[in-house]
Amino acid sequence: MVVARNPQSSALSPSAFVIDADVHTVVPSVGVLFPYLTDFWKEYITQSDFKGAREDPYPKNAPTTIRPDARRTDGIAPGSKLAVVQEQSLAGALWAGWHVRYAILNNTYSLESIHNPDAAAALAGAVNDWHIAEWLEKDDRLRASIIVPSQQPEMAAREIDRVGDHPSFVQVTLPVHSLDPYGNRRFYPLYEAAVRHDLAIGLQYGGAPGSPPSAAGWPSTYMEEQVDMAQLFQSQLISMIVEGVFNRFPTLRVAVIEGGFTWLPSLMWRFDKEWKGLRREVPWVRRPPSDYIREHVRFTTQPLDAPPDITQFLHILDQIGSDDLLMFSTDYPHWHFDTPEEAFPFGALPEGMVRKIMFENARAFYRLG
């Protein structure tokens, strides 16, 4: 399946197959989950002030939240219904010339904002069952991430065991903003469950655990939080490698979703440098940290933080040391680019590299056919 395009053309080849590694679904209201909740939780939600998780962590009126051409006049939120996603994303209405072979659904229902662990677990199960019944079983192009109460790793492991064998689940989503870094040993039950079911871990932009989203404390603006988020992704990778997660779980795979990737060269250089001087403290980290990143971690391309200049882009990939690490994504329905060509320098890249980034890397990472 060739995913390159003719450099003289303004669009991808009509026969191009792609895997979109980040398509968002949205729970429009807690009411849509009622068919998948027990009578106890339906009564609890109906008769109390508890109305579920914070339903969408993206500011409703921020220009990056929804593409202008994805906004609807009928009040249906993009990402909230299968038919809308099929029309706008899977059918290529927003990005003409694509043939989406698979799309990975990621839901950002903020379970970490719920402090009642039983409620968080019940809603996680409801969202996963909603995905199965109303999305995955109705379109064979769809694959999805399991959402779990990440603040309760043992409960999260039980939810992974409950639905992890469903063939359309390929990943477990964890919000990158967490109370504890994910190298912490209390998360081992969660990783054990993911490995049992051969599922990847997806570190997803966002999170609402009640702790500051920066190392220096609480920011004053959304812009600060947006910039600081890249540091959270770096901190999580550092924690997982230094704490020996990949030594204990050698088959574990991690996707960095909406976290960028141009920061990788400087992080890998500094990480390897400090490891050389301090590795006696962490003897289980037997190889340079950059090796663990190249082996276990992949990165979605949106929002693309690479410069548009092809020479600089290739230089970044050369510093990373591999073109296996990038997986194409649209981040639908968020607005980070206008067309695929503006988001990615297709025409100037070698055909083999384009094929890997657009299709083959995600196919291998998510064990897709």
Contacts in CASP RR format, 6 or more apart in sequence:
PFRMAT RR
TARGET T0000
AUTHOR 0000-0000-0000
METHOD contacts of the structure
MODEL  1
MVVARNPQSSALSPSAFVIDADVHTVVPSVGVLFPYLTDFWKEYITQSDF
KGAREDPYPKNAPTTIRPDARRTDGIAPGSKLAVVQEQSLAGALWAGWHV
RYAILNNTYSLESIHNPDAAAALAGAVNDWHIAEWLEKDDRLRASIIVPS
QQPEMAAREIDRVGDHPSFVQVTLPVHSLDPYGNRRFYPLYEAAVRHDLA
IGLQYGGAPGSPPSAAGWPSTYMEEQVDMAQLFQSQLISMIVEGVFNRFP
TLRVAVIEGGFTWLPSLMWRFDKEWKGLRREVPWVRRPPSDYIREHVRFT
TQPLDAPPDITQFLHILDQIGSDDLLMFSTDYPHWHFDTPEEAFPFGALP
EGMVRKIMFENARAFYRLG
1 16 0 8 1.000
1 17 0 8 1.000
1 101 0 8 1.000
1 355 0 8 1.000
1 359 0 8 1.000
2 13 0 8 1.000
2 15 0 8 1.000
2 16 0 8 1.000
2 351 0 8 1.000
2 355 0 8 1.000
3 12 0 8 1.000
3 13 0 8 1.000
3 16 0 8 1.000
3 17 0 8 1.000
3 18 0 8 1.000
3 354 0 8 1.000
3 355 0 8 1.000
3 358 0 8 1.000
3 359 0 8 1.000
4 13 0 8 1.000
4 16 0 8 1.000
4 346 0 8 1.000
4 347 0 8 1.000
4 349 0 8 1.000
4 351 0 8 1.000
4 352 0 8 1.000
4 354 0 8 1.000
4 355 0 8 1.000
5 11 0 8 1.000
5 12 0 8 1.000
5 13 0 8 1.000
5 16 0 8 1.000
5 346 0 8 1.000
5 347 0 8 1.000
5 354 0 8 1.000
6 13 0 8 1.000
7 347 0 8 1.000
7 348 0 8 1.000
10 341 0 8 1.000
11 96 0 8 1.000
11 97 0 8 1.000
11 340 0 8 1.000
11 341 0 8 1.000
12 18 0 8 1.000
12 97 0 8 1.000
12 98 0 8 1.000
12 340 0 8 1.000
12 346 0 8 1.000
13 97 0 8 1.000
14 97 0 8 1.000
14 99 0 8 1.000
15 99 0 8 1.000
16 97 0 8 1.000
16 98 0 8 1.000
16 99 0 8 1.000
16 358 0 8 1.000
17 99 0 8 1.000
17 100 0 8 1.000
17 101 0 8 1.000
17 359 0 8 1.000
18 98 0 8 1.000
18 99 0 8 1.000
18 100 0 8 1.000
18 101 0 8 1.000
18 328 0 8 1.000
18 358 0 8 1.000
18 359 0 8 1.000
19 100 0 8 1.000
19 101 0 8 1.000
19 102 0 8 1.000
19 103 0 8 1.000
19 104 0 8 1.000
19 327 0 8 1.000
19 328 0 8 1.000
19 358 0 8 1.000
19 359 0 8 1.000
19 362 0 8 1.000
19 363 0 8 1.000
19 366 0 8 1.000
19 368 0 8 1.000
20 89 0 8 1.000
20 100 0 8 1.000
20 102 0 8 1.000
20 103 0 8 1.000
20 104 0 8 1.000
20 328 0 8 1.000
20 329 0 8 1.000
20 330 0 8 1.000
20 332 0 8 1.000
21 104 0 8 1.000
21 255 0 8 1.000
21 257 0 8 1.000
21 300 0 8 1.000
21 327 0 8 1.000
21 328 0 8 1.000
21 329 0 8 1.000
21 362 0 8 1.000
21 366 0 8 1.000
22 104 0 8 1.000
22 106 0 8 1.000
22 257 0 8 1.000
22 258 0 8 1.000
22 300 0 8 1.000
22 302 0 8 1.000
22 329 0 8 1.000
22 330 0 8 1.000
22 331 0 8 1.000
22 332 0 8 1.000
23 85 0 8 1.000
23 89 0 8 1.000
23 103 0 8 1.000
23 104 0 8 1.000
23 105 0 8 1.000
23 106 0 8 1.000
23 329 0 8 1.000
23 330 0 8 1.000
23 332 0 8 1.000
24 79 0 8 1.000
24 105 0 8 1.000
24 106 0 8 1.000
24 107 0 8 1.000
24 108 0 8 1.000
24 331 0 8 1.000
24 332 0 8 1.000
24 333 0 8 1.000
24 334 0 8 1.000
25 79 0 8 1.000
25 80 0 8 1.000
25 85 0 8 1.000
25 105 0 8 1.000
25 106 0 8 1.000
25 107 0 8 1.000
25 131 0 8 1.000
25 135 0 8 1.000
26 55 0 8 1.000
26 56 0 8 1.000
26 77 0 8 1.000
26 78 0 8 1.000
26 79 0 8 1.000
26 80 0 8 1.000
26 107 0 8 1.000
26 108 0 8 1.000
27 33 0 8 1.000
27 53 0 8 1.000
27 55 0 8 1.000
27 80 0 8 1.000
27 107 0 8 1.000
27 109 0 8 1.000
27 127 0 8 1.000
27 130 0 8 1.000
28 55 0 8 1.000
28 76 0 8 1.000
28 77 0 8 1.000
28 80 0 8 1.000
29 55 0 8 1.000
30 45 0 8 1.000
30 51 0 8 1.000
30 52 0 8 1.000
30 55 0 8 1.000
30 123 0 8 1.000
31 45 0 8 1.000
32 130 0 8 1.000
33 123 0 8 1.000
33 126 0 8 1.000
33 127 0 8 1.000
33 130 0 8 1.000
34 42 0 8 1.000
34 45 0 8 1.000
35 130 0 8 1.000
35 133 0 8 1.000
36 125 0 8 1.000
36 126 0 8 1.000
36 127 0 8 1.000
36 129 0 8 1.000
36 130 0 8 1.000
36 133 0 8 1.000
37 45 0 8 1.000
37 122 0 8 1.000
37 123 0 8 1.000
37 126 0 8 1.000
38 122 0 8 1.000
41 119 0 8 1.000
41 122 0 8 1.000
41 123 0 8 1.000
41 126 0 8 1.000
44 50 0 8 1.000
44 119 0 8 1.000
45 51 0 8 1.000
45 52 0 8 1.000
50 116 0 8 1.000
50 119 0 8 1.000
52 114 0 8 1.000
52 119 0 8 1.000
52 123 0 8 1.000
53 109 0 8 1.000
53 110 0 8 1.000
53 111 0 8 1.000
53 113 0 8 1.000
53 114 0 8 1.000
53 120 0 8 1.000
53 123 0 8 1.000
54 110 0 8 1.000
54 113 0 8 1.000
54 208 0 8 1.000
55 109 0 8 1.000
55 110 0 8 1.000
56 77 0 8 1.000
56 108 0 8 1.000
57 108 0 8 1.000
57 110 0 8 1.000
57 206 0 8 1.000
57 207 0 8 1.000
57 208 0 8 1.000
58 64 0 8 1.000
58 65 0 8 1.000
58 108 0 8 1.000
58 334 0 8 1.000
59 65 0 8 1.000
59 222 0 8 1.000
62 222 0 8 1.000
63 335 0 8 1.000
64 303 0 8 1.000
64 334 0 8 1.000
64 335 0 8 1.000
64 336 0 8 1.000
65 334 0 8 1.000
65 335 0 8 1.000
66 78 0 8 1.000
66 333 0 8 1.000
66 334 0 8 1.000
66 335 0 8 1.000
67 78 0 8 1.000
67 94 0 8 1.000
67 332 0 8 1.000
67 333 0 8 1.000
67 334 0 8 1.000
67 335 0 8 1.000
68 335 0 8 1.000
69 94 0 8 1.000
70 78 0 8 1.000
70 88 0 8 1.000
70 94 0 8 1.000
70 332 0 8 1.000
70 333 0 8 1.000
70 335 0 8 1.000
71 78 0 8 1.000
72 78 0 8 1.000
72 84 0 8 1.000
76 84 0 8 1.000
78 84 0 8 1.000
78 85 0 8 1.000
78 88 0 8 1.000
78 332 0 8 1.000
78 333 0 8 1.000
79 85 0 8 1.000
79 332 0 8 1.000
79 333 0 8 1.000
82 134 0 8 1.000
82 135 0 8 1.000
82 138 0 8 1.000
82 139 0 8 1.000
85 103 0 8 1.000
85 332 0 8 1.000
86 139 0 8 1.000
87 93 0 8 1.000
88 94 0 8 1.000
88 332 0 8 1.000
88 333 0 8 1.000
89 100 0 8 1.000
89 103 0 8 1.000
89 330 0 8 1.000
89 332 0 8 1.000
89 333 0 8 1.000
90 100 0 8 1.000
90 103 0 8 1.000
90 139 0 8 1.000
90 141 0 8 1.000
92 98 0 8 1.000
92 100 0 8 1.000
94 330 0 8 1.000
94 332 0 8 1.000
95 330 0 8 1.000
95 339 0 8 1.000
95 340 0 8 1.000
98 340 0 8 1.000
100 141 0 8 1.000
101 141 0 8 1.000
101 359 0 8 1.000
102 141 0 8 1.000
102 142 0 8 1.000
102 143 0 8 1.000
102 362 0 8 1.000
102 363 0 8 1.000
102 366 0 8 1.000
102 368 0 8 1.000
103 141 0 8 1.000
103 142 0 8 1.000
103 143 0 8 1.000
104 143 0 8 1.000
104 144 0 8 1.000
104 145 0 8 1.000
104 170 0 8 1.000
104 171 0 8 1.000
104 362 0 8 1.000
104 366 0 8 1.000
105 131 0 8 1.000
105 135 0 8 1.000
105 136 0 8 1.000
105 142 0 8 1.000
105 143 0 8 1.000
105 144 0 8 1.000
105 145 0 8 1.000
106 144 0 8 1.000
106 145 0 8 1.000
106 171 0 8 1.000
106 173 0 8 1.000
106 202 0 8 1.000
106 204 0 8 1.000
106 257 0 8 1.000
107 127 0 8 1.000
107 131 0 8 1.000
107 144 0 8 1.000
107 145 0 8 1.000
107 147 0 8 1.000
107 173 0 8 1.000
108 175 0 8 1.000
108 204 0 8 1.000
108 205 0 8 1.000
108 206 0 8 1.000
108 207 0 8 1.000
109 123 0 8 1.000
109 127 0 8 1.000
109 147 0 8 1.000
110 175 0 8 1.000
110 207 0 8 1.000
110 208 0 8 1.000
111 120 0 8 1.000
111 123 0 8 1.000
111 124 0 8 1.000
111 147 0 8 1.000
111 148 0 8 1.000
111 149 0 8 1.000
111 150 0 8 1.000
111 151 0 8 1.000
112 120 0 8 1.000
112 149 0 8 1.000
112 150 0 8 1.000
112 151 0 8 1.000
112 175 0 8 1.000
112 177 0 8 1.000
112 178 0 8 1.000
112 179 0 8 1.000
112 207 0 8 1.000
112 208 0 8 1.000
112 209 0 8 1.000
113 207 0 8 1.000
113 208 0 8 1.000
113 209 0 8 1.000
113 210 0 8 1.000
114 120 0 8 1.000
114 123 0 8 1.000
114 149 0 8 1.000
117 149 0 8 1.000
117 151 0 8 1.000
117 152 0 8 1.000
117 155 0 8 1.000
120 149 0 8 1.000
120 151 0 8 1.000
120 152 0 8 1.000
120 155 0 8 1.000
121 149 0 8 1.000
121 152 0 8 1.000
121 155 0 8 1.000
121 158 0 8 1.000
121 159 0 8 1.000
124 147 0 8 1.000
124 148 0 8 1.000
124 149 0 8 1.000
124 156 0 8 1.000
124 159 0 8 1.000
125 147 0 8 1.000
125 159 0 8 1.000
125 162 0 8 1.000
125 163 0 8 1.000
127 147 0 8 1.000
128 146 0 8 1.000
128 147 0 8 1.000
128 159 0 8 1.000
128 162 0 8 1.000
128 163 0 8 1.000
128 169 0 8 1.000
129 163 0 8 1.000
131 144 0 8 1.000
132 163 0 8 1.000
132 166 0 8 1.000
132 168 0 8 1.000
135 142 0 8 1.000
135 144 0 8 1.000
136 142 0 8 1.000
136 143 0 8 1.000
136 144 0 8 1.000
136 166 0 8 1.000
136 168 0 8 1.000
136 169 0 8 1.000
137 168 0 8 1.000
142 168 0 8 1.000
143 168 0 8 1.000
143 169 0 8 1.000
143 170 0 8 1.000
143 171 0 8 1.000
143 366 0 8 1.000
143 368 0 8 1.000
144 168 0 8 1.000
144 169 0 8 1.000
144 170 0 8 1.000
144 171 0 8 1.000
145 169 0 8 1.000
145 170 0 8 1.000
145 171 0 8 1.000
145 172 0 8 1.000
145 173 0 8 1.000
145 202 0 8 1.000
145 204 0 8 1.000
146 159 0 8 1.000
146 160 0 8 1.000
146 163 0 8 1.000
146 164 0 8 1.000
146 169 0 8 1.000
146 171 0 8 1.000
146 172 0 8 1.000
146 173 0 8 1.000
146 199 0 8 1.000
147 173 0 8 1.000
148 155 0 8 1.000
148 156 0 8 1.000
148 159 0 8 1.000
148 160 0 8 1.000
148 172 0 8 1.000
148 173 0 8 1.000
148 174 0 8 1.000
148 190 0 8 1.000
149 155 0 8 1.000
149 156 0 8 1.000
149 159 0 8 1.000
150 156 0 8 1.000
150 174 0 8 1.000
150 175 0 8 1.000
150 178 0 8 1.000
150 190 0 8 1.000
151 178 0 8 1.000
151 179 0 8 1.000
151 209 0 8 1.000
153 186 0 8 1.000
153 187 0 8 1.000
153 188 0 8 1.000
153 189 0 8 1.000
153 190 0 8 1.000
154 189 0 8 1.000
156 172 0 8 1.000
156 189 0 8 1.000
156 190 0 8 1.000
156 193 0 8 1.000
157 189 0 8 1.000
157 190 0 8 1.000
157 192 0 8 1.000
157 193 0 8 1.000
158 193 0 8 1.000
160 172 0 8 1.000
160 190 0 8 1.000
160 193 0 8 1.000
160 194 0 8 1.000
160 196 0 8 1.000
160 197 0 8 1.000
160 199 0 8 1.000
161 193 0 8 1.000
161 196 0 8 1.000
161 197 0 8 1.000
163 169 0 8 1.000
164 197 0 8 1.000
164 199 0 8 1.000
165 197 0 8 1.000
169 197 0 8 1.000
169 199 0 8 1.000
170 199 0 8 1.000
170 200 0 8 1.000
170 366 0 8 1.000
170 367 0 8 1.000
170 368 0 8 1.000
171 199 0 8 1.000
171 200 0 8 1.000
171 201 0 8 1.000
171 202 0 8 1.000
171 255 0 8 1.000
171 366 0 8 1.000
172 190 0 8 1.000
172 193 0 8 1.000
172 194 0 8 1.000
172 199 0 8 1.000
172 200 0 8 1.000
172 201 0 8 1.000
172 202 0 8 1.000
173 202 0 8 1.000
173 204 0 8 1.000
173 257 0 8 1.000
174 182 0 8 1.000
174 190 0 8 1.000
174 201 0 8 1.000
174 202 0 8 1.000
174 203 0 8 1.000
174 204 0 8 1.000
175 203 0 8 1.000
175 204 0 8 1.000
175 206 0 8 1.000
175 207 0 8 1.000
175 208 0 8 1.000
175 209 0 8 1.000
176 203 0 8 1.000
176 204 0 8 1.000
176 205 0 8 1.000
176 206 0 8 1.000
176 207 0 8 1.000
176 229 0 8 1.000
176 232 0 8 1.000
176 233 0 8 1.000
176 236 0 8 1.000
176 259 0 8 1.000
177 206 0 8 1.000
177 207 0 8 1.000
177 208 0 8 1.000
177 209 0 8 1.000
177 211 0 8 1.000
177 213 0 8 1.000
177 229 0 8 1.000
177 232 0 8 1.000
178 207 0 8 1.000
178 209 0 8 1.000
178 236 0 8 1.000
179 209 0 8 1.000
179 210 0 8 1.000
179 211 0 8 1.000
180 186 0 8 1.000
180 187 0 8 1.000
181 235 0 8 1.000
181 236 0 8 1.000
181 238 0 8 1.000
181 239 0 8 1.000
181 240 0 8 1.000
181 243 0 8 1.000
182 203 0 8 1.000
182 236 0 8 1.000
182 239 0 8 1.000
182 240 0 8 1.000
182 245 0 8 1.000
183 236 0 8 1.000
183 239 0 8 1.000
183 240 0 8 1.000
183 242 0 8 1.000
183 243 0 8 1.000
183 244 0 8 1.000
183 245 0 8 1.000
184 239 0 8 1.000
184 243 0 8 1.000
185 243 0 8 1.000
188 248 0 8 1.000
191 201 0 8 1.000
191 245 0 8 1.000
191 248 0 8 1.000
191 249 0 8 1.000
191 252 0 8 1.000
192 249 0 8 1.000
194 200 0 8 1.000
194 201 0 8 1.000
194 252 0 8 1.000
195 249 0 8 1.000
195 251 0 8 1.000
195 252 0 8 1.000
198 251 0 8 1.000
198 367 0 8 1.000
200 253 0 8 1.000
200 254 0 8 1.000
200 255 0 8 1.000
200 365 0 8 1.000
200 366 0 8 1.000
201 252 0 8 1.000
201 253 0 8 1.000
201 254 0 8 1.000
201 255 0 8 1.000
202 254 0 8 1.000
202 255 0 8 1.000
202 256 0 8 1.000
202 257 0 8 1.000
203 233 0 8 1.000
203 236 0 8 1.000
203 254 0 8 1.000
203 255 0 8 1.000
203 256 0 8 1.000
203 257 0 8 1.000
204 257 0 8 1.000
204 258 0 8 1.000
205 229 0 8 1.000
205 257 0 8 1.000
205 258 0 8 1.000
205 259 0 8 1.000
206 213 0 8 1.000
206 229 0 8 1.000
212 218 0 8 1.000
212 219 0 8 1.000
213 219 0 8 1.000
213 225 0 8 1.000
213 228 0 8 1.000
213 229 0 8 1.000
213 232 0 8 1.000
214 224 0 8 1.000
214 225 0 8 1.000
214 228 0 8 1.000
214 231 0 8 1.000
215 228 0 8 1.000
215 231 0 8 1.000
215 235 0 8 1.000
219 225 0 8 1.000
219 228 0 8 1.000
229 259 0 8 1.000
230 259 0 8 1.000
230 260 0 8 1.000
230 263 0 8 1.000
230 305 0 8 1.000
233 256 0 8 1.000
233 259 0 8 1.000
233 260 0 8 1.000
234 263 0 8 1.000
234 267 0 8 1.000
237 254 0 8 1.000
237 256 0 8 1.000
237 267 0 8 1.000
237 293 0 8 1.000
237 297 0 8 1.000
238 267 0 8 1.000
238 271 0 8 1.000
238 289 0 8 1.000
240 246 0 8 1.000
240 254 0 8 1.000
241 271 0 8 1.000
241 285 0 8 1.000
241 289 0 8 1.000
241 292 0 8 1.000
241 293 0 8 1.000
242 282 0 8 1.000
242 285 0 8 1.000
242 289 0 8 1.000
244 282 0 8 1.000
244 284 0 8 1.000
244 285 0 8 1.000
245 252 0 8 1.000
246 252 0 8 1.000
246 292 0 8 1.000
246 295 0 8 1.000
246 296 0 8 1.000
247 284 0 8 1.000
247 285 0 8 1.000
247 286 0 8 1.000
252 296 0 8 1.000
253 296 0 8 1.000
253 297 0 8 1.000
253 298 0 8 1.000
253 365 0 8 1.000
254 296 0 8 1.000
254 297 0 8 1.000
254 298 0 8 1.000
255 297 0 8 1.000
255 298 0 8 1.000
255 299 0 8 1.000
255 300 0 8 1.000
255 327 0 8 1.000
255 365 0 8 1.000
256 297 0 8 1.000
256 298 0 8 1.000
256 299 0 8 1.000
256 300 0 8 1.000
257 300 0 8 1.000
257 329 0 8 1.000
258 300 0 8 1.000
258 302 0 8 1.000
258 303 0 8 1.000
258 329 0 8 1.000
258 331 0 8 1.000
259 299 0 8 1.000
259 300 0 8 1.000
259 303 0 8 1.000
260 299 0 8 1.000
260 300 0 8 1.000
260 301 0 8 1.000
260 303 0 8 1.000
260 304 0 8 1.000
260 305 0 8 1.000
261 299 0 8 1.000
261 301 0 8 1.000
261 305 0 8 1.000
261 306 0 8 1.000
261 316 0 8 1.000
261 320 0 8 1.000
261 325 0 8 1.000
261 326 0 8 1.000
262 305 0 8 1.000
262 306 0 8 1.000
262 316 0 8 1.000
263 305 0 8 1.000
264 293 0 8 1.000
264 299 0 8 1.000
264 316 0 8 1.000
264 319 0 8 1.000
264 320 0 8 1.000
264 325 0 8 1.000
265 316 0 8 1.000
265 319 0 8 1.000
265 320 0 8 1.000
268 289 0 8 1.000
268 290 0 8 1.000
268 293 0 8 1.000
268 320 0 8 1.000
269 290 0 8 1.000
271 288 0 8 1.000
271 289 0 8 1.000
271 290 0 8 1.000
272 288 0 8 1.000
272 289 0 8 1.000
272 290 0 8 1.000
275 282 0 8 1.000
275 285 0 8 1.000
275 288 0 8 1.000
275 289 0 8 1.000
276 288 0 8 1.000
279 285 0 8 1.000
285 292 0 8 1.000
293 325 0 8 1.000
294 320 0 8 1.000
294 321 0 8 1.000
294 322 0 8 1.000
294 324 0 8 1.000
294 325 0 8 1.000
297 325 0 8 1.000
298 324 0 8 1.000
298 325 0 8 1.000
298 326 0 8 1.000
298 327 0 8 1.000
298 361 0 8 1.000
298 362 0 8 1.000
298 365 0 8 1.000
299 325 0 8 1.000
299 326 0 8 1.000
299 327 0 8 1.000
300 326 0 8 1.000
300 327 0 8 1.000
300 328 0 8 1.000
300 329 0 8 1.000
300 331 0 8 1.000
301 326 0 8 1.000
301 327 0 8 1.000
301 328 0 8 1.000
301 329 0 8 1.000
301 343 0 8 1.000
301 344 0 8 1.000
301 357 0 8 1.000
302 329 0 8 1.000
302 330 0 8 1.000
302 331 0 8 1.000
302 334 0 8 1.000
302 336 0 8 1.000
302 337 0 8 1.000
302 343 0 8 1.000
303 331 0 8 1.000
303 334 0 8 1.000
303 336 0 8 1.000
303 337 0 8 1.000
304 336 0 8 1.000
304 337 0 8 1.000
304 343 0 8 1.000
304 344 0 8 1.000
306 312 0 8 1.000
306 313 0 8 1.000
306 316 0 8 1.000
307 313 0 8 1.000
308 345 0 8 1.000
310 345 0 8 1.000
310 348 0 8 1.000
310 349 0 8 1.000
313 345 0 8 1.000
314 349 0 8 1.000
317 323 0 8 1.000
317 326 0 8 1.000
317 353 0 8 1.000
323 353 0 8 1.000
323 356 0 8 1.000
323 357 0 8 1.000
324 356 0 8 1.000
324 361 0 8 1.000
325 361 0 8 1.000
326 356 0 8 1.000
326 357 0 8 1.000
326 361 0 8 1.000
327 357 0 8 1.000
327 361 0 8 1.000
327 362 0 8 1.000
327 365 0 8 1.000
328 344 0 8 1.000
328 357 0 8 1.000
328 358 0 8 1.000
328 359 0 8 1.000
328 362 0 8 1.000
336 343 0 8 1.000
337 343 0 8 1.000
340 346 0 8 1.000
341 347 0 8 1.000
344 357 0 8 1.000
346 354 0 8 1.000
347 354 0 8 1.000
349 357 0 8 1.000
362 368 0 8 1.000
363 369 0 8 1.000
END
